[in-house]
Amino acid sequence: MQDTTLDSSGRVFHIKAGTEVLPHLWSLHHDEDFWHNPYEFDPSRFLDTSTENLVLADHPNRKHLKAFGAGQRGCVAEVFARARMFLIMSRIIQNFSILPETSVEDQPSCDPRSMIKGLVLSHTPYKIRLIQNE
């Protein structure tokens, strides 16, 4: 909207008005200067250890997570996706035990560097077993 200057780690960037700036979410989510072990799946990063609840939205860890993008480029279906995923996953977790097809060693790594790159990252195909709870 207007000329601006960003100072990032001692590097100064001048951005002219009207320039479209897109966030690089990969670098945000895998910043080795911010995250401890950024390539490991660790949901505890978003838990308050004193209360075992999610950290608040103003917590630095939450500010470094933009799973649905941000601003004009943010996912328009974020609210719908979150609500549907909650319903689907809670139904599955309540009614099934989720197990690997054969053994844990057969499952793909959660390290995003080993995933299939494209518009979005995808795991290599893998199989699981759902055993209905009695």
DSSP file with accessible surface (Angstrom, degrees, kcal/mol):
  #  RESIDUE AA STRUCTURE BP1 BP2  ACC     N-H-->O    O-->H-N    N-H-->O    O-->H-N    TCO  KAPPA ALPHA  PHI   PSI    X-CA   Y-CA   Z-CA
    1    1 A M              0   0  220      0, 0.0     2,-0.3     0, 0.0    16,-0.1   0.000 360.0 360.0 360.0 -30.4    0.0    0.0    0.0
    2    2 A Q        -     0   0  149     14,-0.1    16,-0.1    17,-0.1    17,-0.1  -0.974 360.0 -79.4-151.2 160.3    3.0    2.3    0.6
    3    3 A D        +     0   0  112     -2,-0.3     2,-0.3    14,-0.1    13,-0.2  -0.340  58.2 171.0 -57.8 140.9    6.8    2.2    0.4
    4    4 A T  E     -A   15   0A  67     11,-2.5    11,-3.0     2,-0.0     2,-0.4  -0.959  27.9-137.4-149.5 166.1    8.2    0.5    3.4
    5    5 A T  E     -A   14   0A  77     -2,-0.3     2,-0.4     9,-0.2     9,-0.2  -0.995  12.0-160.4-129.6 134.6   11.5   -0.9    4.8
    6    6 A L  E     -A   13   0A  90      7,-2.8     7,-3.1    -2,-0.4     2,-0.6  -0.948   3.5-158.8-113.9 137.2   12.0   -4.2    6.6
    7    7 A D  E     +A   12   0A 116     -2,-0.4     2,-0.5     5,-0.2     5,-0.2  -0.954  17.6 174.7-115.6 110.6   15.0   -4.9    8.7
    8    8 A S  E >   -A   11   0A  65      3,-3.1     3,-2.1    -2,-0.6    -2,-0.0  -0.951  68.2 -29.7-123.7 111.2   15.6   -8.6    9.1
    9    9 A S  T 3  S-     0   0  122     -2,-0.5    -1,-0.1     1,-0.3     3,-0.1   0.881 125.7 -46.8  53.0  42.5   18.7   -9.9   11.0
   10   10 A G  T 3  S+     0   0   68      1,-0.2     2,-0.5     0, 0.0    -1,-0.3   0.430 116.3 114.7  83.6  -4.4   20.7   -6.8   10.0
   11   11 A R  E <   -A    8   0A 165     -3,-2.1    -3,-3.1     2,-0.0     2,-0.5  -0.889  55.3-149.1-102.0 130.0   19.6   -7.0    6.3
   12   12 A V  E     -A    7   0A  78     -2,-0.5     2,-0.4    -5,-0.2    -5,-0.2  -0.839  10.8-168.4-103.4 132.1   17.5   -4.1    5.1
   13   13 A F  E     -A    6   0A  85     -7,-3.1    -7,-2.8    -2,-0.5     2,-0.5  -0.981   8.8-154.3-121.0 128.7   14.9   -4.6    2.4
   14   14 A H  E     -A    5   0A 148     -2,-0.4     2,-0.5    -9,-0.2    -9,-0.2  -0.899  13.2-168.6-101.8 125.3   13.2   -1.7    0.6
   15   15 A I  E     -A    4   0A  36    -11,-3.0   -11,-2.5    -2,-0.5     2,-0.1  -0.961  12.9-138.8-119.7 123.0    9.7   -2.6   -0.7
   16   16 A K    >   -     0   0  157     -2,-0.5     3,-1.9   -13,-0.2   -14,-0.1  -0.459  34.8 -88.2 -78.9 152.0    7.9   -0.2   -3.1
   17   17 A A  T 3  S+     0   0   49      1,-0.3    -1,-0.1    -2,-0.1   -14,-0.1  -0.228 114.2  27.3 -55.3 138.5    4.2    0.5   -2.8
   18   18 A G  T 3  S+     0   0   73      1,-0.3     2,-0.3   -16,-0.1    -1,-0.3   0.373  84.3 138.2  88.2  -5.5    2.1   -2.0   -4.8
   19   19 A T    <   -     0   0   78     -3,-1.9     2,-0.6   -17,-0.1    -1,-0.3  -0.582  53.2-131.2 -74.6 130.7    4.7   -4.8   -4.5
   20   20 A E        -     0   0  122     -2,-0.3     2,-0.5    -3,-0.1    -1,-0.1  -0.736  23.1-164.8 -84.5 124.2    3.1   -8.2   -3.8
   21   21 A V        -     0   0   95     -2,-0.6    -6,-0.0    -6,-0.0    -2,-0.0  -0.952   2.7-167.2-114.0 123.2    4.8   -9.9   -0.9
   22   22 A L        -     0   0  106     -2,-0.5     2,-0.1    51,-0.0    -2,-0.0  -0.927  22.0-122.4-110.4 133.5    4.2  -13.6   -0.4
   23   23 A P        -     0   0   75      0, 0.0     2,-1.1     0, 0.0     3,-0.1  -0.447  14.7-133.6 -71.9 144.3    5.3  -15.3    2.8
   24   24 A H     >  -     0   0  122      1,-0.2     4,-1.7    -2,-0.1     3,-0.3  -0.796  25.9-176.8 -96.9  90.9    7.6  -18.3    2.5
   25   25 A L  H  > S+     0   0   49     -2,-1.1     4,-2.8     1,-0.2     5,-0.2   0.817  74.6  62.6 -65.3 -31.4    5.8  -20.7    4.8
   26   26 A W  H  > S+     0   0   87      1,-0.2     4,-1.4     2,-0.2    -1,-0.2   0.956 107.3  43.7 -58.0 -48.4    8.4  -23.5    4.5
   27   27 A S  H  4 S+     0   0   60     -3,-0.3    -1,-0.2     1,-0.2    -2,-0.2   0.868 113.5  52.0 -68.5 -32.8   11.1  -21.2    6.0
   28   28 A L  H >< S+     0   0   46     -4,-1.7     3,-0.8     1,-0.2    -1,-0.2   0.938 114.2  42.4 -65.1 -45.3    8.7  -20.0    8.7
   29   29 A H  H 3< S+     0   0   46     -4,-2.8    -1,-0.2     1,-0.2    -2,-0.2   0.650 122.7  38.3 -77.9 -16.3    7.8  -23.6    9.7
   30   30 A H  T 3< S+     0   0   27     -4,-1.4     2,-0.8    -5,-0.2    -1,-0.2   0.005  73.8 147.1-125.1  29.5   11.3  -24.9    9.5
   31   31 A D    X>  -     0   0   55     -3,-0.8     4,-3.0     1,-0.2     3,-1.2  -0.547  32.1-162.9 -71.3 108.0   13.3  -22.1   10.9
   32   32 A E  T 34 S+     0   0  126     -2,-0.8    -1,-0.2     1,-0.3     5,-0.1   0.718  88.1  59.7 -69.2 -18.9   16.2  -23.7   12.7
   33   33 A D  T 34 S+     0   0  159      1,-0.1    -1,-0.3     3,-0.1    -2,-0.1   0.705 118.6  28.8 -78.1 -20.7   16.9  -20.5   14.7
   34   34 A F  T <4 S+     0   0   68     -3,-1.2     2,-0.3     1,-0.1    -2,-0.2   0.830 113.7  58.6-103.7 -50.0   13.4  -20.6   16.2
   35   35 A W  S  < S-     0   0   16     -4,-3.0     2,-0.5    26,-0.0    -1,-0.1  -0.673  72.7-133.0 -90.7 138.1   12.3  -24.2   16.4
   36   36 A H  S    S-     0   0  143     -2,-0.3     4,-0.2     1,-0.3    -3,-0.1  -0.762  96.3  -6.0 -81.4 124.7   14.1  -26.9   18.3
   37   37 A N  S >  S-     0   0   70     -2,-0.5     3,-1.9    -5,-0.1    -1,-0.3   0.970  79.5-171.4  51.7  65.1   14.3  -29.9   15.9
   38   38 A P  T 3  S+     0   0   17      0, 0.0    -1,-0.1     0, 0.0     4,-0.1   0.678  77.2  57.6 -64.9 -15.4   12.1  -28.2   13.2
   39   39 A Y  T 3  S+     0   0   41     -4,-0.1     2,-0.4    72,-0.1    74,-0.1   0.368  89.9  89.4 -98.1   7.6   11.9  -31.4   11.1
   40   40 A E  S <  S-     0   0  116     -3,-1.9     2,-0.6    -4,-0.2    71,-0.0  -0.830  82.9-117.6-103.9 142.3   10.4  -33.5   13.8
   41   41 A F        +     0   0  155     -2,-0.4    -2,-0.1     1,-0.1    69,-0.1  -0.658  46.9 160.2 -75.2 116.5    6.6  -33.8   14.4
   42   42 A D    >   +     0   0   55     -2,-0.6     3,-1.9    -4,-0.1     4,-0.2  -0.646  20.4 176.6-145.0  83.7    6.2  -32.4   17.9
   43   43 A P  G >  S+     0   0   71      0, 0.0     3,-2.1     0, 0.0    -1,-0.1   0.747  74.8  79.1 -61.3 -19.7    2.6  -31.2   18.9
   44   44 A S  G >  S+     0   0   65      1,-0.3     3,-1.9     2,-0.2     5,-0.1   0.702  73.2  79.4 -65.0 -15.0    3.9  -30.4   22.4
   45   45 A R  G <  S+     0   0   42     -3,-1.9    -1,-0.3     1,-0.3    16,-0.1   0.746  95.8  46.5 -59.1 -23.0    5.3  -27.2   21.0
   46   46 A F  G <  S+     0   0   37     -3,-2.1     9,-2.1    -4,-0.2     2,-0.4   0.175  95.0  95.1-109.2  16.5    1.8  -25.8   21.1
   47   47 A L  E <  S-B   54   0B  76     -3,-1.9     2,-0.7     7,-0.3     7,-0.2  -0.908  72.1-130.7-110.5 137.8    0.9  -27.0   24.7
   48   48 A D  E >>> -B   53   0B  59      5,-3.5     4,-3.1    -2,-0.4     3,-0.6  -0.759  18.6-151.4 -80.4 114.5    1.3  -24.9   27.8
   49   49 A T  T 345S+     0   0  132     -2,-0.7    -1,-0.2     1,-0.2    -5,-0.0   0.788  91.1  54.8 -64.6 -25.0    3.2  -27.3   30.1
   50   50 A S  T 345S+     0   0   98      1,-0.1    -1,-0.2     3,-0.1    -2,-0.0   0.839 126.6  18.1 -77.9 -30.7    1.6  -25.7   33.2
   51   51 A T  T <45S-     0   0   69     -3,-0.6    -2,-0.2     2,-0.2    -1,-0.1   0.550  91.2-131.8-114.0 -13.1   -2.0  -26.2   32.2
   52   52 A E  T  <5 +     0   0  158     -4,-3.1     2,-0.2     1,-0.3    -3,-0.2   0.752  69.4 120.7  60.2  25.6   -1.7  -28.8   29.4
   53   53 A N  E   <S-B   48   0B 105     -5,-0.5    -5,-3.5     1,-0.1    -1,-0.3  -0.696  76.5 -79.0-105.7 167.8   -3.9  -26.6   27.2
   54   54 A L  E     -B   47   0B 116     -7,-0.2    -7,-0.3    -2,-0.2    -1,-0.1  -0.366  53.1-106.0 -62.7 144.2   -3.1  -25.1   23.9
   55   55 A V        -     0   0   10     -9,-2.1    -1,-0.1     1,-0.1    -9,-0.0  -0.373  46.0 -94.3 -66.8 154.2   -0.9  -22.0   24.1
   56   56 A L    >   -     0   0  127      1,-0.1     3,-2.1    -3,-0.1     6,-0.3  -0.209  33.8-104.2 -70.5 162.9   -2.7  -18.7   23.4
   57   57 A A  T 3  S+     0   0   71      1,-0.3    -1,-0.1     5,-0.1    -2,-0.1   0.762 119.6  56.9 -61.1 -26.0   -2.8  -17.1   19.9
   58   58 A D  T 3  S+     0   0  112      4,-0.1    -1,-0.3     5,-0.0    -2,-0.1   0.480  79.5 115.9 -87.4   1.8   -0.3  -14.5   20.9
   59   59 A H  S X> S-     0   0   64     -3,-2.1     4,-1.9     1,-0.1     3,-0.5  -0.431  76.0-122.7 -67.8 139.5    2.3  -17.1   21.9
   60   60 A P  H 3> S+     0   0   71      0, 0.0     4,-1.1     0, 0.0    -1,-0.1   0.862 110.6  55.6 -54.3 -37.2    5.5  -17.0   19.7
   61   61 A N  H 34 S+     0   0   36      1,-0.2     3,-0.4     2,-0.2   -15,-0.1   0.894 107.8  48.0 -64.8 -38.7    5.1  -20.6   18.6
   62   62 A R  H X4 S+     0   0   91     -3,-0.5     3,-1.5    -6,-0.3    -1,-0.2   0.866 107.7  55.9 -68.8 -34.0    1.5  -20.0   17.4
   63   63 A K  H 3< S+     0   0  124     -4,-1.9    -1,-0.2     1,-0.3    -2,-0.2   0.737 103.8  55.6 -69.2 -21.4    2.7  -16.9   15.5
   64   64 A H  T 3< S+     0   0   44     -4,-1.1     2,-0.5    -3,-0.4    -1,-0.3   0.219  94.5  81.4 -94.0  12.3    5.3  -19.2   13.7
   65   65 A L    <   +     0   0   67     -3,-1.5     3,-0.1     1,-0.0     2,-0.1  -0.965  42.1 161.1-121.2 116.7    2.5  -21.5   12.5
   66   66 A K    >   +     0   0   81     -2,-0.5     3,-1.8   -41,-0.1   -37,-0.1  -0.547   6.7 161.3-129.4  64.9    0.6  -20.6    9.4
   67   67 A A  T 3  S+     0   0   66      1,-0.3    -1,-0.1    -2,-0.1     3,-0.1   0.790  81.3  36.4 -60.4 -27.1   -0.9  -23.9    8.3
   68   68 A F  T 3  S-     0   0   58      1,-0.4     7,-2.8    -3,-0.1    -1,-0.3   0.123 114.6-114.2-112.9  20.0   -3.5  -22.2    6.2
   69   69 A G    <   -     0   0   20     -3,-1.8    -1,-0.4     5,-0.2     2,-0.3  -0.335  34.5-101.6  79.2-165.0   -1.5  -19.3    4.9
   70   70 A A    >   -     0   0   40     -3,-0.1     3,-1.1   -47,-0.1     4,-0.1  -0.992  64.0  -0.2-156.7 158.4   -2.1  -15.6    5.8
   71   71 A G  G >  S-     0   0   73     -2,-0.3     3,-1.9     1,-0.2     0, 0.0  -0.202 122.0 -14.6  62.6-146.6   -3.6  -12.4    4.6
   72   72 A Q  G 3  S+     0   0  195      1,-0.3    -1,-0.2    -3,-0.0    -3,-0.0   0.748 140.4  54.3 -62.3 -25.2   -5.2  -12.3    1.1
   73   73 A R  G <  S+     0   0  150     -3,-1.1    -1,-0.3     2,-0.1    -2,-0.2   0.348  83.4 120.4 -91.5   4.3   -3.5  -15.6    0.2
   74   74 A G  S <  S-     0   0   20     -3,-1.9     2,-0.4    -5,-0.2    -5,-0.2  -0.323  79.1 -90.6 -68.0 152.8   -5.0  -17.4    3.3
   75   75 A C    >   -     0   0   58     -7,-2.8     3,-1.3     1,-0.2     4,-0.2  -0.495  29.0-153.1 -66.8 122.3   -7.2  -20.4    2.7
   76   76 A V  T 3  S+     0   0  154     -2,-0.4     3,-0.3     1,-0.3     4,-0.2   0.735  94.5  52.7 -70.1 -19.4  -10.8  -19.2    2.4
   77   77 A A  T 3> S+     0   0   42      1,-0.2     4,-3.2     2,-0.1    -1,-0.3   0.195  72.4 114.1-101.7  18.0  -12.0  -22.6    3.7
   78   78 A E  H <> S+     0   0   66     -3,-1.3     4,-2.8     1,-0.2     5,-0.2   0.925  78.3  46.6 -56.4 -48.9   -9.9  -22.7    6.9
   79   79 A V  H  > S+     0   0  123     -3,-0.3     4,-2.3    -4,-0.2    -1,-0.2   0.941 115.9  45.8 -61.7 -44.6  -12.9  -22.5    9.3
   80   80 A F  H  > S+     0   0  139     -4,-0.2     4,-2.7     1,-0.2     5,-0.3   0.937 113.5  49.5 -62.8 -45.8  -14.7  -25.2    7.4
   81   81 A A  H  X S+     0   0   30     -4,-3.2     4,-2.7     1,-0.2     5,-0.3   0.922 111.5  48.3 -62.0 -44.8  -11.6  -27.4    7.1
   82   82 A R  H  X S+     0   0  133     -4,-2.8     4,-2.2    -5,-0.3    -1,-0.2   0.927 113.7  46.9 -62.3 -44.6  -10.8  -27.2   10.8
   83   83 A A  H  X S+     0   0   51     -4,-2.3     4,-2.2    -5,-0.2    -2,-0.2   0.933 115.2  45.2 -64.7 -45.0  -14.4  -28.0   11.8
   84   84 A R  H  X S+     0   0  119     -4,-2.7     4,-2.9     2,-0.2     5,-0.2   0.921 112.8  50.2 -65.8 -43.8  -14.7  -30.9    9.4
   85   85 A M  H  X S+     0   0  100     -4,-2.7     4,-2.8    -5,-0.3     5,-0.3   0.906 109.7  52.1 -63.3 -38.1  -11.3  -32.4   10.4
   86   86 A F  H  X S+     0   0  145     -4,-2.2     4,-2.5    -5,-0.3     5,-0.3   0.953 113.2  43.8 -61.5 -47.8  -12.2  -32.1   14.1
   87   87 A L  H  X S+     0   0   92     -4,-2.2     4,-1.9     2,-0.2    -2,-0.2   0.930 117.2  45.1 -64.1 -44.9  -15.5  -34.0   13.5
   88   88 A I  H  X S+     0   0   76     -4,-2.9     4,-2.3     2,-0.2    -2,-0.2   0.957 117.0  43.5 -65.1 -49.8  -13.9  -36.7   11.3
   89   89 A M  H  X S+     0   0   76     -4,-2.8     4,-2.9    -5,-0.2     5,-0.2   0.902 112.8  51.1 -67.6 -39.4  -10.9  -37.3   13.5
   90   90 A S  H  X S+     0   0   33     -4,-2.5     4,-2.2    -5,-0.3    -1,-0.2   0.916 110.8  49.8 -65.9 -36.3  -12.8  -37.3   16.7
   91   91 A R  H  X S+     0   0  175     -4,-1.9     4,-1.5    -5,-0.3    -2,-0.2   0.933 113.7  45.1 -65.2 -44.7  -15.2  -39.8   15.3
   92   92 A I  H  X S+     0   0   46     -4,-2.3     4,-2.1     1,-0.2     3,-0.3   0.949 114.0  48.5 -64.1 -46.9  -12.4  -42.1   14.1
   93   93 A I  H  < S+     0   0  106     -4,-2.9    -1,-0.2     1,-0.2    -2,-0.2   0.875 111.8  50.0 -64.5 -35.8  -10.5  -41.8   17.4
   94   94 A Q  H  < S+     0   0  137     -4,-2.2    -1,-0.2    -5,-0.2    -2,-0.2   0.834 122.4  31.1 -69.7 -30.8  -13.6  -42.6   19.4
   95   95 A N  H  < S+     0   0   56     -4,-1.5    38,-2.8    -3,-0.3     2,-0.3   0.555 116.0  44.8-109.8  -9.3  -14.5  -45.7   17.4
   96   96 A F  E  <  -C  132   0C  62     -4,-2.1     2,-0.5    36,-0.3    36,-0.2  -0.966  61.7-132.9-138.1 153.0  -11.2  -47.2   16.2
   97   97 A S  E     -C  131   0C  54     34,-2.8    34,-2.5    -2,-0.3     2,-0.6  -0.897  30.5-142.6 -96.0 132.4   -7.7  -48.1   17.1
   98   98 A I  E     +C  130   0C  81     -2,-0.5    32,-0.2    32,-0.2    -2,-0.0  -0.884  29.5 166.6-103.7 119.4   -5.3  -46.9   14.5
   99   99 A L  E     -C  129   0C  67     30,-2.8    30,-3.6    -2,-0.6     4,-0.1  -0.920  39.3-100.0-129.7 154.3   -2.4  -49.2   13.8
  100  100 A P  E     -C  128   0C  29      0, 0.0    28,-0.2     0, 0.0     4,-0.1  -0.336  38.9-112.2 -67.0 157.2    0.3  -49.5   11.1
  101  101 A E  S    S-     0   0   92     26,-1.4    27,-0.1     2,-0.2     3,-0.1   0.934  99.4 -17.1 -57.1 -47.0   -0.4  -52.1    8.4
  102  102 A T  S    S-     0   0   86      1,-0.4     2,-0.3    25,-0.2     3,-0.0   0.651 125.9 -14.4-124.1 -62.5    2.5  -54.3    9.7
  103  103 A S    >   -     0   0   38      1,-0.1     3,-1.4    -4,-0.1    -1,-0.4  -0.958  58.8-109.0-145.5 163.4    5.0  -52.5   11.9
  104  104 A V  G >  S+     0   0  106     -2,-0.3     3,-1.8     1,-0.3    -1,-0.1   0.856 114.8  64.3 -61.5 -34.0    5.9  -49.0   12.9
  105  105 A E  G 3  S+     0   0  160      1,-0.3    -1,-0.3    -5,-0.0     0, 0.0   0.746  94.0  62.0 -63.2 -22.9    9.1  -49.2   10.9
  106  106 A D  G <  S+     0   0   97     -3,-1.4    -1,-0.3     2,-0.1    -2,-0.2   0.557  85.3  97.8 -79.0  -9.0    7.1  -49.6    7.7
  107  107 A Q  S <  S-     0   0   51     -3,-1.8    19,-0.1    -4,-0.3    21,-0.0  -0.505  81.5-105.2 -83.4 151.0    5.6  -46.1    8.1
  108  108 A P        -     0   0   34      0, 0.0    -1,-0.1     0, 0.0     2,-0.1  -0.303  39.7 -99.7 -70.4 158.1    6.9  -43.0    6.3
  109  109 A S        -     0   0   65      1,-0.1     5,-0.0     2,-0.1     0, 0.0  -0.410  15.3-137.1 -72.0 151.4    8.9  -40.5    8.2
  110  110 A C  S    S+     0   0   68     -2,-0.1    -1,-0.1   -69,-0.1     5,-0.1   0.407  70.4 117.9 -86.7   1.5    7.3  -37.2    9.4
  111  111 A D    >   -     0   0   34      1,-0.2     3,-2.0   -70,-0.1     4,-0.2  -0.572  61.3-148.8 -71.2 115.9   10.3  -35.4    8.2
  112  112 A P  G >  S+     0   0   13      0, 0.0     3,-1.3     0, 0.0    -1,-0.2   0.732  91.1  72.1 -63.2 -18.6    9.0  -33.0    5.5
  113  113 A R  G 3  S+     0   0  128      1,-0.3     4,-0.1   -74,-0.1    -2,-0.1   0.741  98.2  49.4 -67.7 -18.7   12.4  -33.2    3.6
  114  114 A S  G <  S+     0   0   67     -3,-2.0    -1,-0.3     2,-0.1    10,-0.1   0.395  93.9 102.1 -99.3   3.5   11.5  -36.8    2.6
  115  115 A M  S <  S-     0   0   32     -3,-1.3     2,-0.5    -4,-0.2     8,-0.2  -0.337  84.8 -90.8 -85.6 168.8    8.0  -36.0    1.4
  116  116 A I  B     -D  122   0D  85      6,-3.2     6,-2.0    -2,-0.1     2,-0.3  -0.666  44.9-139.5 -79.8 122.6    6.7  -35.6   -2.2
  117  117 A K        +     0   0  139     -2,-0.5     2,-0.2     4,-0.2     4,-0.1  -0.637  47.6 110.0 -89.7 141.0    7.1  -31.9   -3.2
  118  118 A G  S    S-     0   0   60     -2,-0.3     3,-0.1     0, 0.0    -1,-0.0  -0.846  89.2 -36.2-171.6-149.8    4.4  -30.1   -5.2
  119  119 A L  S    S+     0   0  185     -2,-0.2     2,-0.3     1,-0.1    -2,-0.0   0.906 138.1  12.1 -58.7 -38.8    1.9  -27.4   -4.6
  120  120 A V  S    S-     0   0  105     -4,-0.1     2,-0.2    -3,-0.0    -1,-0.1  -0.940  94.9-101.9-129.1 157.8    1.5  -29.0   -1.2
  121  121 A L        -     0   0   67     -2,-0.3     2,-0.4    -4,-0.1    -4,-0.2  -0.579  40.5-171.2 -77.5 141.8    3.8  -31.6    0.5
  122  122 A S  B     -D  116   0D  56     -6,-2.0    -6,-3.2    -2,-0.2     2,-0.1  -0.982  21.3-118.3-133.2 148.7    2.5  -35.2    0.5
  123  123 A H        -     0   0   65     -2,-0.4     3,-0.1    -8,-0.2    -8,-0.1  -0.429  37.5-102.0 -73.3 155.9    3.6  -38.3    2.2
  124  124 A T        -     0   0   64      1,-0.1    -1,-0.1   -10,-0.1   -10,-0.0  -0.474  61.4 -79.7 -67.6 151.3    4.6  -41.3    0.1
  125  125 A P        +     0   0  124      0, 0.0     2,-0.3     0, 0.0    -1,-0.1  -0.247  62.3 166.0 -57.8 142.3    1.7  -43.8    0.1
  126  126 A Y        -     0   0  117     -3,-0.1     2,-0.3   -19,-0.1   -19,-0.1  -0.962  25.9-128.1-150.7 163.3    1.4  -45.9    3.2
  127  127 A K        -     0   0  136     -2,-0.3   -26,-1.4   -21,-0.1     2,-0.3  -0.893  18.3-175.3-120.6 148.3   -1.3  -48.2    4.8
  128  128 A I  E     -C  100   0C  82     -2,-0.3     2,-0.4   -28,-0.2   -30,-0.0  -0.850  20.5-128.0-129.5 167.9   -2.8  -48.3    8.2
  129  129 A R  E     -C   99   0C 108    -30,-3.6   -30,-2.8    -2,-0.3     2,-0.6  -0.977  11.9-156.6-117.0 135.1   -5.3  -50.7    9.9
  130  130 A L  E     -C   98   0C  79     -2,-0.4     2,-0.6   -32,-0.2   -32,-0.2  -0.966   9.1-166.6-108.7 117.9   -8.4  -49.4   11.7
  131  131 A I  E     -C   97   0C  79    -34,-2.5   -34,-2.8    -2,-0.6     2,-0.1  -0.927  23.4-124.4-106.3 119.3   -9.7  -51.8   14.3
  132  132 A Q  E     -C   96   0C 135     -2,-0.6   -36,-0.3   -36,-0.2     2,-0.1  -0.405  24.9-122.5 -66.9 131.4  -13.2  -51.1   15.5
  133  133 A N              0   0   69    -38,-2.8    -1,-0.1    -2,-0.1   -39,-0.0  -0.439 360.0 360.0 -69.7 148.6  -13.4  -50.6   19.3
  134  134 A E              0   0  241     -2,-0.1    -1,-0.1   -38,-0.0   -38,-0.0  -0.480 360.0 360.0 -91.8 360.0  -15.8  -52.9   21.1
